[in-house]
Amino acid sequence: MSDRSPAAVRPGALPPIDRSEVGTRLRSVRKSQQLTLKQLSERSGVPVSTLSKMELAQVSVSYEKLAAAARALNVDIAQLFRSAEVGDVPASTTVVVNTLPSAPGYSTGTYDYHVIAGEFPERLMTPMYARIIARERQQFDDFIRHPGQEFALVLSGRVRIVFETGEAVSIGPQETAYFNSNIGHIYLSESDDGEDAHVMVVMTDR
């Protein structure tokens, strides 16, 4: 994984937060529920060794693994990105407004992604802004799979979504794709100018 400087981030975006912060929050939530790494592994399906590395900030992991850990802990994945100082909005909140993409983010080396409206109470969807860095299938250890469905809208550049079935779609600005996200998939940038692609993604576990 190569590091990207904040200057490489789309103007207006916050740079991805340090993975040590995510690891610390993951460990804090796990400890607050009095779970061992082994118990969390059994609940989430994420290997103990991977969970340990996540908590110690020894590795950046895909959305799939972070989301699996969050589901097993029964917390919104956005809670792993928010600082302890940020309070929850009241349950009676009608609307949360964000400036895209000013939400905290996380870098996997292949993507940078920012969870949007993470403070909205009892969210049923997970909207994210993503910067697609990867250009080759070989940059991924495996396809990404998680429960539910996924909607993608390209904001700039061009994106190729490749599925483990052998299918693939290529979409450009203002074009969309909708698919079952439990089918293994990856996003690749196909931007002609060598720049990263930028995508709005909405996911649901239902």
C-alpha positions as CSV (number, residue, x, y, z in Angstrom):
1,M,0.0,0.0,0.0
2,S,1.4,3.4,-1.0
3,D,0.6,6.5,1.1
4,R,-1.1,9.4,-0.5
5,S,-0.5,12.9,0.7
6,P,-3.5,15.2,1.6
7,A,-2.8,17.1,-1.6
8,A,-3.9,14.1,-3.6
9,V,-7.4,14.2,-2.0
10,R,-10.2,15.8,-4.0
11,P,-10.5,19.5,-3.1
12,G,-12.9,20.0,-0.1
13,A,-12.4,16.5,1.2
14,L,-11.0,15.7,4.6
15,P,-7.9,13.5,4.4
16,P,-8.6,9.9,5.6
17,I,-8.2,9.6,9.3
18,D,-5.3,7.7,10.8
19,R,-6.0,3.9,10.9
20,S,-4.8,3.9,14.5
21,E,-7.8,6.0,15.5
22,V,-10.1,3.5,13.9
23,G,-8.3,0.6,15.6
24,T,-8.5,2.4,19.0
25,R,-12.3,2.9,18.6
26,L,-12.8,-0.7,17.5
27,R,-11.0,-1.9,20.5
28,S,-12.8,0.5,22.8
29,V,-16.2,-0.7,21.6
30,R,-15.2,-4.4,21.8
31,K,-13.9,-3.9,25.4
32,S,-17.1,-2.0,26.4
33,Q,-19.1,-5.1,25.4
34,Q,-16.6,-7.3,27.3
35,L,-15.8,-9.4,24.2
36,T,-12.6,-11.1,23.5
37,L,-11.0,-11.0,20.1
38,K,-11.9,-14.7,19.7
39,Q,-15.6,-13.9,20.5
40,L,-15.7,-11.0,18.0
41,S,-14.1,-13.2,15.4
42,E,-16.7,-15.9,15.9
43,R,-19.5,-13.3,15.6
44,S,-18.0,-11.4,12.6
45,G,-16.2,-14.1,10.6
46,V,-13.1,-11.9,10.6
47,P,-10.0,-13.9,11.6
48,V,-8.6,-13.2,15.1
49,S,-5.2,-12.2,13.6
50,T,-6.9,-9.7,11.3
51,L,-8.9,-8.1,14.1
52,S,-5.8,-7.8,16.3
53,K,-3.9,-6.1,13.4
54,M,-6.9,-3.8,12.9
55,E,-6.9,-2.7,16.5
56,L,-3.1,-2.3,16.6
57,A,-3.2,-0.3,13.3
58,Q,-0.9,-2.8,11.7
59,V,-3.0,-3.1,8.5
60,S,-5.6,-1.2,6.5
61,V,-8.6,-3.4,5.8
62,S,-11.5,-3.3,3.3
63,Y,-15.0,-2.0,4.0
64,E,-16.1,-5.6,4.1
65,K,-14.1,-6.4,7.2
66,L,-14.8,-3.2,9.1
67,A,-18.5,-3.5,8.3
68,A,-18.5,-7.1,9.5
69,A,-16.9,-6.1,12.8
70,A,-19.3,-3.2,13.2
71,R,-22.3,-5.5,12.6
72,A,-21.0,-8.1,15.1
73,L,-20.7,-5.3,17.7
74,N,-24.2,-3.9,16.7
75,V,-22.8,-0.4,16.0
76,D,-23.0,1.8,12.9
77,I,-19.7,1.6,11.0
78,A,-19.6,5.4,11.2
79,Q,-19.0,5.1,14.9
80,L,-15.6,3.7,14.2
81,F,-14.8,6.9,12.2
82,R,-16.1,9.5,14.6
83,S,-14.1,11.0,17.4
84,A,-15.2,10.6,21.0
85,E,-15.8,14.4,21.2
86,V,-18.5,14.3,18.5
87,G,-21.9,13.8,20.1
88,D,-24.9,12.0,18.6
89,V,-27.7,14.1,17.1
90,P,-31.1,13.8,18.9
91,A,-33.2,10.9,17.8
92,S,-35.9,13.4,16.8
93,T,-33.6,14.8,14.0
94,T,-35.4,15.1,10.7
95,V,-32.4,15.8,8.4
96,V,-28.6,15.8,8.5
97,V,-26.8,18.0,5.9
98,N,-23.2,17.3,4.9
99,T,-20.9,19.0,2.5
100,L,-19.6,16.3,0.2
101,P,-17.1,14.9,1.0
102,S,-16.3,16.5,4.3
103,A,-17.0,13.4,6.5
104,P,-14.2,11.5,8.1
105,G,-12.7,8.8,5.9
106,Y,-10.6,5.7,5.8
107,S,-7.9,4.6,3.3
108,T,-7.4,1.0,2.2
109,G,-4.8,1.7,-0.4
110,T,-7.2,0.8,-3.2
111,Y,-10.0,3.2,-2.1
112,D,-10.4,6.2,0.1
113,Y,-13.9,6.3,1.4
114,H,-15.9,8.7,3.6
115,V,-19.1,7.7,5.4
116,I,-21.8,10.3,4.8
117,A,-24.5,11.3,7.4
118,G,-22.9,8.9,10.0
119,E,-24.5,10.9,12.8
120,F,-28.1,10.3,11.6
121,P,-29.8,8.1,14.2
122,E,-30.7,4.5,13.3
123,R,-29.6,4.8,9.7
124,L,-31.0,2.2,7.3
125,M,-28.5,3.0,4.5
126,T,-24.8,3.7,4.4
127,P,-24.0,6.4,1.9
128,M,-20.3,7.0,1.2
129,Y,-18.1,9.2,-1.0
130,A,-15.2,7.1,-2.4
131,R,-12.0,7.9,-4.3
132,I,-11.1,5.0,-6.5
133,I,-7.3,4.6,-6.6
134,A,-6.9,1.0,-7.8
135,R,-6.5,0.3,-11.5
136,E,-5.7,-3.4,-11.6
137,R,-7.4,-6.5,-10.3
138,Q,-4.1,-7.7,-8.9
139,Q,-4.1,-4.8,-6.4
140,F,-6.8,-6.7,-4.4
141,D,-6.3,-9.8,-2.3
142,D,-9.9,-10.9,-3.1
143,F,-13.2,-9.6,-4.2
144,I,-15.2,-7.6,-1.7
145,R,-18.5,-9.1,-0.4
146,H,-20.9,-7.9,2.2
147,P,-24.7,-8.3,2.8
148,G,-27.3,-6.2,1.0
149,Q,-27.4,-4.1,-2.1
150,E,-25.3,-1.3,-3.5
151,F,-25.9,1.7,-5.7
152,A,-23.0,3.7,-7.3
153,L,-23.1,7.1,-9.1
154,V,-19.9,8.3,-10.8
155,L,-19.1,11.9,-9.9
156,S,-16.0,12.2,-12.0
157,G,-13.6,10.0,-14.0
158,R,-14.6,6.5,-15.1
159,V,-15.1,3.4,-13.1
160,R,-15.1,-0.3,-14.0
161,I,-16.9,-2.6,-11.5
162,V,-15.7,-6.1,-11.9
163,F,-17.6,-9.1,-10.4
164,E,-16.4,-12.5,-9.3
165,T,-18.9,-14.0,-11.8
166,G,-16.7,-12.6,-14.7
167,E,-19.2,-9.8,-15.4
168,A,-18.0,-6.2,-15.5
169,V,-19.6,-2.8,-16.2
170,S,-17.9,0.5,-17.1
171,I,-19.6,3.7,-16.1
172,G,-18.7,7.4,-16.4
173,P,-20.0,10.7,-14.9
174,Q,-23.7,10.7,-14.1
175,E,-24.0,7.0,-14.9
176,T,-25.1,4.5,-12.2
177,A,-24.9,0.9,-11.3
178,Y,-27.1,-1.1,-8.9
179,F,-26.2,-4.6,-7.8
180,N,-26.3,-7.3,-5.0
181,S,-23.2,-6.6,-2.9
182,N,-23.0,-10.1,-1.6
183,I,-21.6,-11.0,-5.0
184,G,-17.8,-10.4,-4.9
185,H,-16.9,-7.1,-6.6
186,I,-14.2,-4.5,-6.9
187,Y,-14.0,-0.9,-8.3
188,L,-11.2,0.1,-10.6
189,S,-10.5,3.6,-12.0
190,E,-10.4,3.8,-15.8
191,S,-10.0,7.6,-15.9
192,D,-8.1,8.5,-19.1
193,D,-6.1,11.3,-17.5
194,G,-4.5,9.0,-14.9
195,E,-6.5,10.6,-12.2
196,D,-8.5,8.8,-9.5
197,A,-12.2,8.3,-10.1
198,H,-14.8,9.7,-7.6
199,V,-18.0,7.9,-6.8
200,M,-21.0,8.2,-4.5
201,V,-22.0,4.8,-3.2
202,V,-25.1,3.9,-1.1
203,M,-25.3,0.5,0.6
204,T,-27.8,-1.3,2.7
205,D,-27.6,-4.5,4.7
206,R,-31.3,-5.3,4.0
